[in-house]
């Protein structure tokens, strides 16, 4: 059983207090920084400025709360971020004239604002989002970071593309933030202002695993090979898949973020990353969201390498690994293999994220297996396998990119299959209550008689 012992983390003040043990130049760098109040940190932001927020569970909410308190002093501050957990002050209806949220992935905290026209969404593959900053498609005036206290060399972890492209960098330094290792450090001397806070990191607790999810997971696990490199997100399905892999060998992780089930498989030696070709021996990811157990696992762990999503999500880099098994979800899929994952008809629901990056990367990998997984029906009993996508639905994974599709009724491979073969295979894993109607509709569409 894996036993995790939290390590005591130094605050900025305690680090400064031991600066005589550090090189003189470094000691001067640290002590010359100005510790501010949140209000002082945000006082120079003005109308029309563009602001990037450290995203996912690293929400710099203390700084944003202070900025929201100034909302009547400015207009149209554009706030860019990806998925954001915790309080999202700038998306509240009462500050709609002061802030203009522009999100790279729609989540539960921003979905209503986007639907009501108080925010917008910028479609982009996750692998290409860093270029939006670096090539000035989205200019950044200010970056707000939520970071761990600096190490003995004065380094803190952050979002590299944003802080490299930003004119001003403000940070809240938080002892509860895990210090992740990898290619994501910025030196404290680059921070213009900072404030020390002691706030909890938002946690994610997946809902209880259903029997349907367990069966989908078992179907996926049945095609995972020893020595595979896994990409999966968080939630009940990834954890359920991982629970089925305890007898596997030599698995590796190259992903955006990973589920808590990874911790148990690392402890058992199932995940050792020994067969990976890119960064062997290490788990590679770009962001983290989970429980306190996950944050403790990541803190100062040399097994974990955090990197820019331009690296983790580059299909050319992903494909260097053997047997890449990429598991992604969809809201619905039509009988030709077009998968919608970002909208419910014309209503935007989430975003592209890294699905295409890993579908393509796994496709190019030697013996790779890109998988789209979804329950056969919605909560209201409507089939998710459909004759045609809903009006306005976005095609996130095209019929040209699709390979494996899994529901609780099985897993099929559409790659290299004709439209008629695809329809027959997808009907076979649809909910039994909908198969006859799907066969009837497919027969009319393709002028070919489908059997159930």
Secondary structure, DSSP 8 states (H G I E B T S, - for coil): -----------HHHHHHTGGGS-HHHHHHHHTS-B--HHHHHTT--TT-EEEE--BT---HHHHHHHHTTGGG---EEEEESSB-S--GGGSGGGTTTEEEEESS--TTTHHHHHTTSEEE----HHHHHHHHHTTSS-EEEEEEEE----TTSEEE--HHHHHHEEEEEEEEETTS----BS-EEEGGG-SEEEEE-------------HHHHHHHHHHHTT--TT-EEE--SSHHHHHHHHT-TT--SBEEBSSS--THHHHHHHHTSB--TT-SSSTTSEEES-----HHHHHHHTT-TTEEE--HHHHT-HHHHTTSTTEEEEEE-SEEETTS-EE-SEETTEE-S--TTHHHHHHHHHHSTT-EEEEE--SB-TTS-BSEESS--TT---SB-TTT--EEEETTEEEE-TT--HHHHHHHHHHTS-HHHHHHHHHHHHHHHTS----
